[in-house]
Each structure stands twice: as C-alpha cells, then as structure tokens.
C-alpha cells in the first residue's frame, strides 16, 4: 500500500513536470502545489506507518498472550494432550521434540525474558519463554548449555516430551530456588547441585543434624572450628590439604578437628557422621541467610 502511494505521488510530479499548462504558470504556484503534494504524502506515510505498527503490536500481543497461556498450562498440567499439542503447534513448537523445562530467578525478569528469547534454544521451534509469577519460565532445547545473563539463577529440569513438562518445571523450580539460597548464580541441573535441593526441602532433617553436630559447639572458637571442619570435609578428610587451603599449620587443623570430635562425641572418620555433619553445615548456611 505504501509503495502504491509512492508511485502515485511520483507519477503526479512527473506529469506536472511535462505539462505544457504548468510550464506557463509562475514558479511560486508550482512550488505551492508540489509542497501541498509532498505534505499530503508525508501525512499519508505517517498514518500508514502508525497503523502498521499498531497492527503489528496487536499481533505481537496476541502471540504473547498465547505464549503465556501455553507456559502456564504446561506448568499446571491443566490441558488435555490434544489441546496441549494444538496450542504448541500454534506457537511453533515441534510436537515430536524433547524439551527441558527451565525457571530463572532474577532481579530483572523483563530483561532476562528478552535476553533468553534471543537465543535459538529458547524460542520456537526449540523452546518458549514467558513471565510467570515474577520468574522467567518456559521450555528450552536441553542441548543449550550456554550460561544465563550475570546474576541469574537458571534451573534446568530433566529432558522430556511436552506432556511431561509439569514434572520437569517442578524440578527446574527446585533447582533455581536452591541455587538462589546458596548464592550460586548460573545454569544448574539437579545433578549439578547434588543433594543441596534435599537440604533445602527437608527442614526436619536439617534441624535434627544441626542440633546434633552444630549446637554442641558453643565455645568462643565455634566459628573457627566449624570452618575448619567444613574445609576438612571438602578436602576429602585430608588434614594437610585443609591446612593448605586455610593457610593454617597442620597442628592447628588437627587441634580444631579434635575439639569438634570432643564436643560432639562423633568421629569424622565415620562416613555416616561426615555426611550428616556436611548436611548440618549446609543447613546452617541457609539459616544464617535467614531462609
């Protein structure tokens, strides 16, 4: 339509230029007519462009609404399989594809949503991104291992077909929340975080192991003792390596470990005890953050 208007204006100017009648008229009259014609052309162009943008905006809003409804339906598992597939096809997802659900916890959800949509693995036909309850949620290509924008906690669920997306989204949510609570921004799967999601999810066990292994350490040295025990567990129960990591003499390390065992009546050489102490230390981390 815009091109047609441009052709009409061009032909009109050309006819004026070749007209014998206009050739005998004053230059001011010609300039006046051409000015009016160009002003009319500009007004028509602006009106057309504005209408085009509004139409495009309405189409995008409809697509956004369909996309958001689709992601909410995936999260809730509220649609029959046939309707789910119909909606997925409408927004351009592959019906025979496998996806991984994701949830991103971020201080800037709109910006994060926009950034993720720029990635091929997060937009149709490989994925879909939407805002849901303040988080950025959707489905993505499980092979897309690129990190999220800085400061974003991106939880990735297990690979699955569309029909299994609610379970994958549940896992992705647990992973993202766990990463946030432990201050681990970036892209994470359940395997990446190990048993940390269980530490977050089972407060009864957390409270019990804290009472057993943390509460008895009530001396003025408690912070130093627990930090040394934590480093000792991370170093594979190697006292020398613990000393290197903490810049401590090995005798200081051994003293603090022996004080822990004395106050708790437990041996860190016992794998079962070491596992419980590690759990208690992680739960204490959460409690220290007010979670």
C-alpha positions in Angstrom: 0.0 0.0 0.0 2.8 2.4 0.9 4.6 1.6 -2.3 1.4 2.3 -4.3 1.1 5.7 -2.7 4.7 6.5 -3.6 4.1 5.5 -7.2 1.1 7.8 -7.4 3.0 10.7 -6.0 5.9 10.1 -8.4 3.7 10.0 -11.4 1.9 13.2 -10.4 5.1 15.1 -10.0 6.3 13.7 -13.4 3.1 14.8 -15.2 3.3 18.3 -13.7 6.9 18.5 -14.9 5.9 17.6 -18.5 2.7 19.5 -18.7 2.5 22.4 -21.1 -0.1 24.1 -19.0 2.1 24.1 -15.9 5.1 25.3 -18.0 3.4 28.7 -18.4 2.5 29.2 -14.8 4.5 31.1 -12.2 7.2 29.2 -10.3 5.6 30.1 -7.0 2.3 28.3 -8.0 4.3 25.2 -9.0 6.2 25.2 -5.7 3.0 25.6 -3.7 1.3 22.7 -5.5 4.4 20.5 -5.0 4.6 21.5 -1.4 1.0 20.5 -0.8 1.5 17.2 -2.6 4.6 16.4 -0.5 2.8 17.3 2.8 -0.1 15.1 1.8 2.4 12.3 1.0 4.2 12.7 4.4 0.9 12.6 6.3 -0.2 9.5 4.4 3.1 7.8 5.1 2.9 8.6 8.8 -0.7 7.4 9.1 0.2 4.2 7.2 3.3 3.5 9.3 1.4 4.2 12.6 -1.4 1.8 11.5 1.2 -0.8 10.5 3.0 -0.6 13.9 -0.3 -0.8 15.8 -1.4 -3.8 13.8 2.0 -5.4 14.4 1.7 -4.6 18.1 -1.7 -6.2 18.3 -0.4 -9.3 16.6 2.5 -9.5 19.0 0.2 -9.0 22.0 -1.9 -11.9 20.8 1.1 -14.1 20.3 2.4 -13.0 23.8 -0.9 -13.9 25.4 -1.0 -17.3 23.6 2.6 -18.0 24.7 2.0 -17.0 28.3 -1.2 -19.1 28.4 0.8 -22.0 26.9 3.5 -21.8 29.5 1.0 -21.6 32.3 -0.8 -24.6 31.0 2.5 -26.5 30.8 3.3 -25.6 34.4 -0.1 -26.6 35.7 -0.7 -29.6 33.5 -4.2 -28.4 33.1 -4.8 -29.2 29.4 -5.7 -32.5 27.7 -3.0 -33.8 25.5 -4.8 -32.9 22.2 -5.4 -29.3 23.2 -1.8 -29.0 24.5 -0.4 -30.2 21.2 -2.7 -27.8 19.3 -1.5 -24.8 21.3 2.1 -25.9 21.0 1.7 -26.1 17.2 0.2 -22.7 17.1 3.2 -21.0 18.8 5.6 -23.0 16.6 6.9 -25.8 18.9 7.9 -29.2 17.5 5.3 -31.8 18.5 7.8 -34.6 18.3 10.6 -32.8 20.1 12.1 -33.2 23.6 12.4 -30.2 25.8 13.8 -29.3 29.2 11.8 -27.0 31.4 13.5 -24.1 33.0 12.9 -21.4 35.6 15.1 -18.4 36.0 15.1 -16.3 39.2 16.3 -12.8 38.5 16.1 -9.3 39.8 15.2 -8.1 36.3 12.6 -10.6 34.9 11.6 -8.5 31.9 15.2 -8.0 30.8 16.1 -11.7 31.4 13.0 -12.8 29.4 14.1 -10.6 26.5 17.7 -11.9 26.6 16.6 -15.6 26.7 14.3 -15.0 23.7 17.2 -14.0 21.6 18.8 -17.5 22.0 17.8 -20.1 19.3 17.5 -22.8 22.0 14.8 -20.8 23.9 12.5 -19.8 21.1 10.3 -21.8 18.7 10.7 -24.4 17.4 13.1 -25.3 20.2 11.6 -23.5 23.1 9.3 -20.9 24.6 9.9 -18.2 27.2 7.3 -16.3 29.4 6.9 -14.5 32.6 5.1 -16.4 35.3 4.6 -15.2 38.9 7.6 -12.9 38.7 10.0 -15.6 37.3 11.1 -16.3 33.8 9.7 -19.8 32.9 9.4 -22.0 29.9 10.9 -24.8 27.8 14.2 -24.9 26.0 16.5 -27.1 24.0 18.2 -29.5 26.5 21.4 -29.2 24.4 21.6 -25.4 25.0 24.3 -25.2 27.8 25.0 -21.5 27.5 25.1 -19.7 30.8 22.4 -17.2 31.6 22.9 -13.4 32.0 25.0 -12.5 35.1 23.2 -12.7 38.4 20.5 -15.1 37.1 19.7 -18.4 38.8 18.7 -20.7 36.0 17.3 -24.1 37.0 17.0 -26.7 34.2 14.7 -29.7 34.6 15.1 -33.1 33.1 14.5 -33.7 29.3 11.0 -34.7 28.5 8.2 -34.5 25.9 5.7 -31.7 26.2 3.2 -33.9 28.1 5.8 -34.4 31.0 6.6 -30.7 31.2 4.9 -30.1 34.6 7.3 -32.5 36.4 10.3 -31.0 34.6 9.2 -27.5 35.6 8.8 -28.6 39.2 12.4 -29.9 39.2 13.6 -26.7 37.5 12.0 -24.6 40.1 13.6 -26.5 43.0 17.0 -26.2 41.3 16.7 -22.5 40.7 15.5 -21.9 44.3 18.3 -24.0 45.7 20.9 -22.1 43.6 19.5 -18.8 44.9 19.5 -19.8 48.5 23.1 -21.0 48.3 24.3 -18.0 46.3 25.1 -19.9 43.1 24.1 -17.9 40.1 24.4 -19.6 36.7 22.9 -22.6 34.9 22.3 -25.6 37.1 20.6 -29.1 36.8 19.6 -31.3 39.7 22.8 -33.3 39.2 24.9 -30.2 39.3 23.7 -29.3 42.8 23.8 -32.8 44.2 21.9 -33.2 47.5 21.6 -29.4 48.1 17.9 -29.4 47.0 17.2 -32.0 49.6 18.9 -29.9 52.3 16.5 -27.0 51.3 13.5 -29.3 51.1 13.7 -31.2 54.3 13.9 -28.9 57.3 13.2 -31.7 59.8 16.5 -33.4 58.9 18.3 -30.1 58.8 17.1 -29.1 62.3 18.0 -32.5 63.7 21.5 -32.7 62.4 22.2 -29.1 63.4 21.1 -29.9 67.0 23.3 -33.0 66.9 26.5 -31.6 65.4 26.4 -27.7 65.5 24.7 -26.8 68.7 27.3 -28.6 71.0 30.0 -26.3 69.5 29.2 -23.4 71.8 32.7 -22.2 72.6 34.3 -18.9 71.5 36.1 -20.9 68.9 32.9 -22.2 67.3 33.3 -20.3 64.0 36.9 -21.3 63.5 36.2 -24.9 64.4 33.2 -25.3 62.1 35.0 -23.5 59.2 37.9 -26.0 59.6 35.6 -29.0 59.7 33.9 -27.8 56.6 37.2 -27.3 54.8 38.3 -30.8 56.0 35.2 -32.4 54.5 35.7 -30.5 51.2 39.4 -31.7 51.2 38.4 -35.4 51.3 39.3 -35.7 55.1 42.9 -34.7 54.3 44.2 -32.6 57.2 47.3 -31.4 55.3 45.3 -30.2 52.3 42.9 -28.5 54.7 45.9 -26.6 56.2 47.0 -25.5 52.7 43.5 -24.3 51.8 43.1 -22.3 55.1 46.7 -21.2 55.4 46.9 -23.0 58.8 49.6 -25.1 60.4 48.6 -28.7 60.4 48.7 -28.8 64.2 46.1 -26.1 64.3 43.9 -28.1 61.9 44.3 -31.2 64.0 43.5 -29.4 67.2 40.3 -27.9 65.8 39.2 -31.2 64.4 39.8 -33.0 67.8 37.9 -30.2 69.6 34.9 -30.8 67.3 35.0 -34.6 67.9 35.4 -34.0 71.7 32.4 -31.6 71.9 30.1 -33.7 69.7 31.3 -37.2 70.7 31.4 -38.1 67.0 34.2 -39.2 64.7 34.6 -37.5 61.3 36.3 -40.7 60.0 32.9 -42.3 60.1 31.4 -41.7 56.6 27.9 -41.6 58.0 28.9 -39.0 60.5 30.8 -37.0 57.9 27.7 -36.9 55.7 25.5 -35.7 58.5 28.0 -33.0 59.5 28.2 -31.8 55.9 24.3 -31.6 55.8 24.3 -29.7 59.1 26.8 -27.2 57.9 24.8 -26.6 54.7 21.6 -26.2 56.6 23.3 -23.8 59.0 24.3 -21.8 55.9 20.6 -21.4 54.9 19.7 -20.4 58.5 22.4 -17.8 58.6 20.9 -16.2 55.5 17.5 -16.1 57.2 16.0 -18.6 54.8 
